[in-house]
């Protein structure tokens, strides 16, 4: 069994100084409140190039903050790409809005103005322009389309923190940008999220919402922080190879599920039992965020370099699709490989046996989910689902270029031998 040189499905990115900041916040009693929150709001806004930024306890909470700050009339339609993280349109639905889903480009996984325009009606209040898998969508064209129709633009930058278009950060083109700092993203802050805007009125509403929001309990914040730090430790390739990887191999041998998170209707079923609320960014999260701002551009450059090595290594491979990049700024928060759905599980098992864990996508075709069965275009499971063909691979810079090259060779070998298990 390969133990050295393994790659986990996801490498948590925490900056140097994280553990010290965690310990210091506990002893100085600044886990919940402190000076870091205001400093982060200022620093994050300056880094993005906008006047205002506000943190939230989770990415979902940040999206709710964005909706409340926009103050759209209840019942208005909000257009989402059909292929997205389904919790986000579910938040809109639970807050009294009507999600409408547009098609996407199947190669970039993003929606463009040509997809969005077909769904605009006189009831459209906003468009969510999503930059999926670290690749910017055609945001300038989307904003231009929406400005002509007096429609608000929310940029979903959960996968795209630090991406630039013509030198300008995503999240600053629309009326409001939403960011996620969850553990699987490129800028985790022990969880968390943020919104950014250049609109003073929107900023004032966001400030008012946060002023009334209850800070999570100190125990909740610390449990999340410790959980993320432990996952950071376990996703160092060497430690992963000695701990989690043997467990995954045993599960594979026994035919058991490979520690996958809930997705699709199962995920939404868990979420529907909760009450959507806005919770503020904790001071500890903000302190980590300040460290992240200093290193995230370097981190993104490293991920981009590894992705290019892998893409070059897969050039000409038949049966495995590498992501097509429409921008040099693609940061590959996730690197989605595509294969025929009926071969995906075989491919995943083969990769795992050769030392490479992979991840089933959290993204879903929302019109296949029962939670959105009342939506126009609902089709259930009666067509091929894009998520069934995707496996996400980690190309974060903690993975050596040597191992990225080996990964490419393993994928080429699988493609060459076809679907036969080995």
Residue, then its C-alpha position, 0 to 999 in steps of 0.5 A: x500500500x502506498x503511504x508516502x506521496x499520497x494526496x488527500x481530496x482536499x488540503x486545508x490552507x491555513x497560514x503560518x501563525x494560525x495555531x499561535x493566533x488560536x492559543x493567544x485568542x483563548x488566553x486573551x479572551x478575544x475569541x468572540x470580540x476584539x480589534x481584529x474584526x474591524x481591522x479585517x473589514x478594512x484590510x479585506x476591503x482595501x485588498x479587494x479595492x472596494x470601500x466596504x466589507x463585512x464578515x459573517x460567521x459562515x459563507x451561507x450567513x454571508x449570502x443571507x447578509x447580502x440578500x438582506x442588505x440588498x432589500x429586494x421585495x419579497x417574492x421577486x425572482x433571483x436567477x441562479x446558474x442551475x449547477x451550483x451549491x444548492x444551499x445558496x438558492x435554498x437560502x433565497x427560497x427560505x427568505x421569501x424569494x423565487x429561485x429561477x435557474x438558467x443553463x450553464x456552459x458545460x465546459x467552464x461550468x459557469x453561466x454567461x449573459x446568453x444563459x441569463x438573458x433567456x430567464x429575465x422577466x419583469x419579476x427578476x430582482x437579482x442575478x447571482x453571477x457565480x465564479x465556479x471552481x475558481x474560474x471567473x464567469x463573464x462578469x463584465x458582460x453579465x453586469x452590463x446586461x443587468x444594468x440595462x434592465x435595472x437588475x441587481x447583481x450578486x457575485x458568488x465568489x465562494x470559489x474565487x477569492x483573489x481572482x482578477x478580471x482585467x486587474x480587478x478583483x471579482x466580487x467588485x463588479x456587481x452590486x455586492x460580492x459574497x465570499x466563503x472562508x470555509x475549510x475547503x476554500x482557498x482562504x479558510x478562516x476557521x469557517x466564515x464568509x464576507x460580503x463586499x460592496x461599493x454601495x453606501x446604502x447597501x453597506x448601511x443596511x449590512x451594518x444595521x443587520x450585523x448590529x442586531x445579529x447575535x454572536x455565536x457562542x464561544x464554545x461553538x467558535x472554538x469547536x469549529x476552529x479546532x475542527x478545522x485545525x485538525x483537518x489542516x493537520x490531517x490533510x498534510x500529505x505525509x500525515x494523510x498517508x499515515x492516518x486517513x489514507x489507510x482508513x480509506x483503503x480499508x473502506x474501499x476493500x470492504x466496499x464501504x462509502x469513502x467518507x463523503x459529505x451529504x450532497x443534493x437532496x440529502x444536504x438540503x434535508x439537513x439544512x431545512x431543519x435549521x433556521x436561516x440567520x445572520x451571525x457575525x464574524x468572530x474576532x478569532x476568524x477575523x484574526x486568521x483572515x488578516x493572516x490569510x490576506x497576506x498570503x492568499x495571492x501566493x497560494x493562488x499562484x501555487x495552485x495555478x502552477x500545479x494545475x497547469x502542470x496537471x493539465x499539460x500532463x493530461x494533454x491528449x488523454x481520451x476519456x478524462x476531461x481536464x477543466x477548460x480555462x477561459x482565463x489566466x486568472x483561473x485559481x483552481x480552488x477545485x480541479x474538476x476532472x470529468x469522465x463518463x458517469x458510469x466509469x466515475x466510481x471505477x476511476x475513483x477507486x483506481x486513483x485511490x489505490x494509487x495514492x490519490x484521493x478524490x472528491x465527489x462534487x458538492x455542486x448539484x443540478x438544482x432542477x433535479x432536486x426535490x427541494x426545487x420541484x416547483x421551479x420552472x424546468x424541473x426534470x428530476x433525475x430524468x436526464x444525465x446529471x453533470x455532477x455524476x461525471x465530476x471528480x474533484x482533485x486537489x492541486x493546492x501548492x502543498x502538493x509537490x510538482x513531482x506528485x502532480x506529475x505522478x498523478x497525471x501518469x496514473x490518470x493516463x494509465x487508467x485511460x489507457x487500460x479502459x474501464x478494467x479494474x486493476 
